Amino acid sequence: MGSDGGVVERAIEAVKAGRPVLLPTDTVYGLVTSAYREDYASRVYGLKGRAETQPTALLAATLESLLECVPELRGRAGVIARTLLPGPFTLILPNPARRFRWLTGMRTDAIGVRVPVLPAVSRVVADAVGCLLATSANDPGGPDPATLDDVPPRIREACAAEVDVGPLPGTPSTVIDFTHNEPYVIREGAGPAADALARVRAALAA
């Protein structure tokens, strides 16, 4: 399937309707939909086979879009976000207003956020929708999909649209928790965690 305008329009329409879509990011193929309703999230969790007590990332095409969705990302959290995003990171940041509680798992006072450097076609989709729920398009614990052919058939067949840009790096984002005084690396991934932490320390000290 090519990434022509028809594909993009189908993806946008599907995401706005809360249906699951396969969308390439800067790391792996993601299983995404609109982040704005709990029943949309439940649909994706059910398709993936993921427990709703597990957190899922809130993805935006730009930092500005992210701040519109979570305007409390100011002060220390804002500095961290502006330092590392866009980039191959998922940042766990304070969520004092408990926004998007259906994405936060058991910790409603924290939220995982992503602003990837998206392929152009994916950015069009994300820009048209606002914020997306995004998880890797794999079985829980399964290999991360670098191509659409790596997506489990049951997931691929249940999606309302898919956008194909060919092979991706295949390494998921680096996940860092910044909700405490000392940051904690949850998953080392596509972005070097040590470099990220050094950049954040410098930014916060400035």
N, C-alpha and C positions, 0 to 999 in steps of 0.2 A: 504494500500500500504506500503510495507516495504522499508527500506532505503538501498537497495542493490545497487551494482555497476551500474546496468542498469538504475535504477532511477536517480542516480547521473549523469550519462552520458547524459540522456535525459534532465535533468535540466540544465546542463552546455551548451549543444547545444542550448536549447531554449533561455537561457539568452543571449548567444553570438549573437543570431539572433534577439534580441530585443523583444522577446515574453514574456508575463507575466508568472511568476512562483510563486508558494506558497512555502515559505522557512521558517523553524523555526529559531527564534533568541533566545536570552537569556530571552526574555520577552513574546512575542506573536508571532503568525504566521504572517509573512510579505508577502506582495505582492511586488515582486521585478522584476527587469530586468536590463540589462546593462545601466549604467549611461552615456554612452559616446555619445549618439545621441538624439537630440531633438524629433525626430519622435518616438523613443522608449518611451520616457517619456510621450508624448501625448497619446500613446496607453494605458498606465497604468492609466493616469489621466481619460481618457474617460471610461475605464472599471470600475474604482472605483466610478466615478461620482464626481470627485474632480475638483474644479476650478483650472485652470493652473496659476492663480495669487497667489495660496497658495504655500508655500514652502514645499519641500519634502527632507528627509534626504539623504545624500550621505553616504553609508555604505561600510566599508572595513573590511577585515578579520584581518588585523594587522595595527598597527600604521605606520609601514614602508610603507605599501601599500597606506594608506591615504596620507602620505606625498609625495608620488610619484604623486598622483592625484592633490593635492593642496600644492605645494612646498612652498607657501608663509606662511605656518603655522610655523613661526619662532618667536623668541623673546617671548613676553608675550603670544601670542596664542600658541606657541609651548610648553611653560611651562605648560599651562592649559591643553592642550591635553595630554601631557605625564603624568600629575598628575592623570587624571580621566579616561583615556582610556588604555586598554580595560575596559569596565564596562557598567552598565545599564543607560547610559546617552546619550542624544543628546545635543551636544554643538553648540551654535550659535557663530561663530567666524568670524573675518574679512576676507573678500574675495576681496582683493584689485585688483587682476587681473580679477575679475568678471568671474571666471571659472564656468562651469556648470550652466549657466544663466537660463536654462530651469528647474532647481531645486530650484531656489532661490526666486521664487515669485516676489513680487514687490521690494524687497531689493537685488539688484544684487551685492551690496558691502558686503553682509554677506551670510554665508552658514552654514547650519546645518549638522554636521558630527556625525557619529556613528561608533564605533569599539566595537561591542558586544563581549561577551565571547560566541562564537557560539558553538552549538552542532558540533561534529566532522564532520558529514556528510555535514552540511551547510558550514563549513569552507572550505571543499574541493571545493565546488561550487564557493564560493567567491574568493578563491585563484586562481582558474582557469580563472576567468573573470577579476579580478581587482576590480574596484569600482562598486557598485550597487546603483541604485535608490531603496529606500526601504520605504514603507508605510505600516501601519497595514492593514491586509486583511479583512477589514470590510466596511460596508456602512458608508459614512460620518456621524459622530456623533453616530454611532452604537456601540454595545459592542465589546470590543477587543477580538479577537479569541484566546482562550487558546488551542483549538484543531482544526483539519481540519473540523470537523463537525460543528464548530461554524462559519465557513466562509460562507457568503451568497451564496446560490446555483448558482446564476447568475455569481458570480465572480469565484467560483470554476470550473464551467463548461467551462469558457472561458480561463482558464490557460492551458498552454502547458505541464506543469509538476507540480508535487507536491511531497514534501519530508515530510514524517510523522515520527516524533520521539515521538509521544504520547503527553500527556498533558504538557503544559508549565505553568509558573506562572500566566500568563494572565493579568499582570499589565504592562502597557507600560513604556517606558523609561522616566526618569526625563529630562525635557528640561530646559536648563539654557542659557540665553543670556549673552555672555561675550564681546559684541562689544562696550560697554560703560565703563566708569571708574568704575561704580558700577554694579555688575552682577544683573541680574533680572531673577527670577524663573518663567518661563512661565507655566510649568506643573510639579507638584509633582508626581512622579511615583515610579518606582521600586528601584531607588537609592535615599537614604536620601539626600535631597538638602542641609540641614544645615551642614552635615558632608562634603559634596563635597565642599561647599564654604569655610569651615574652612581649608580643605586640600589645596585648591588653594591659600588662603591667606598666609598660611605658606610657600608654595613653592615659591610664588612671593617675599616673604620677605627674603628668604634664600640668 
